[in-house]
Amino acid sequence: MAEDTEVLDVMSNRGASGEPLTVAVGRGGSAVTGVGLQLTDGSLVTGTFGDGHFIPWWPGDDGVEALSVTTNAGTQTDSVDPSFDR
């Protein structure tokens, strides 16, 4: 993995009492300092990032359209393949 990239590995929908909750898990390169996710409903979620991994969660079952990776050089946004199987 390149030091300034990220990968979304897994997304899972969970919920109790009929209230959906989505959890994602991914990895970031050694230069990554933060990761954000743009959801299909247009909202943004910031993932907790540490030791090369990020784990964001959000209420609902919206998918992810793009990942924003932050490094000391700035922020870049990469789209997520719409066929990503969650």
C-alpha positions as CSV (number, residue, x, y, z in Angstrom):
1,M,0.0,0.0,0.0
2,A,1.3,3.5,-0.9
3,E,2.0,5.6,2.2
4,D,-0.6,8.3,1.2
5,T,-3.5,6.0,0.4
6,E,-6.4,4.3,2.1
7,V,-8.5,1.2,1.5
8,L,-12.0,0.5,2.6
9,D,-12.0,-3.2,3.6
10,V,-15.4,-4.0,5.1
11,M,-18.8,-2.4,5.7
12,S,-21.5,-4.0,7.8
13,N,-25.0,-3.0,8.7
14,R,-26.2,-3.8,12.2
15,G,-29.1,-2.7,14.3
16,A,-31.1,-3.3,17.4
17,S,-34.8,-2.6,17.7
18,G,-35.0,-1.9,14.0
19,E,-32.5,1.0,14.1
20,P,-29.8,0.5,11.5
21,L,-26.2,1.2,12.2
22,T,-23.3,1.0,9.7
23,V,-19.7,0.2,10.6
24,A,-16.8,0.4,8.2
25,V,-13.2,-0.8,8.6
26,G,-10.2,0.1,6.5
27,R,-6.5,0.7,6.3
28,G,-4.3,3.7,5.6
29,G,-0.7,4.1,4.6
30,S,2.1,5.3,6.9
31,A,1.7,9.0,5.9
32,V,-2.1,9.1,6.6
33,T,-3.1,11.2,9.6
34,G,-6.9,11.1,9.1
35,V,-9.7,9.6,7.0
36,G,-13.2,10.9,6.2
37,L,-16.1,9.2,4.4
38,Q,-18.6,10.9,2.1
39,L,-21.9,8.9,2.4
40,T,-24.4,8.4,-0.3
41,D,-26.8,10.8,1.4
42,G,-24.2,13.6,1.1
43,S,-23.2,13.6,4.8
44,L,-19.6,13.3,6.0
45,V,-18.2,10.9,8.6
46,T,-14.8,11.1,10.2
47,G,-13.2,7.8,11.1
48,T,-11.1,7.2,14.1
49,F,-7.6,6.5,12.7
50,G,-4.7,4.9,14.5
51,D,-2.0,2.3,13.9
52,G,-2.8,2.2,10.2
53,H,-6.5,1.5,10.6
54,F,-9.8,3.5,10.6
55,I,-13.1,2.5,12.0
56,P,-16.0,4.9,11.4
57,W,-19.7,4.3,12.2
58,W,-22.9,6.1,11.5
59,P,-26.6,5.7,12.1
60,G,-28.5,4.4,9.1
61,D,-27.6,2.2,6.2
62,D,-26.1,4.7,3.7
63,G,-23.2,3.5,1.6
64,V,-19.9,5.3,1.0
65,E,-19.3,7.3,-2.2
66,A,-15.8,8.6,-1.5
67,L,-12.9,8.5,1.0
68,S,-10.9,11.6,1.9
69,V,-7.4,10.9,3.1
70,T,-5.4,13.5,5.0
71,T,-1.6,13.6,5.1
72,N,0.9,16.4,6.0
73,A,0.8,17.3,2.3
74,G,-3.0,18.0,2.3
75,T,-6.2,16.1,1.6
76,Q,-7.2,14.1,-1.5
77,T,-10.6,12.4,-2.2
78,D,-11.0,9.1,-4.0
79,S,-14.3,7.7,-5.1
80,V,-15.3,4.2,-3.9
81,D,-16.3,1.7,-6.5
82,P,-20.2,1.7,-6.5
83,S,-20.1,-2.1,-6.7
84,F,-18.3,-2.4,-3.4
85,D,-20.0,-5.3,-1.6
86,R,-21.0,-4.4,1.9
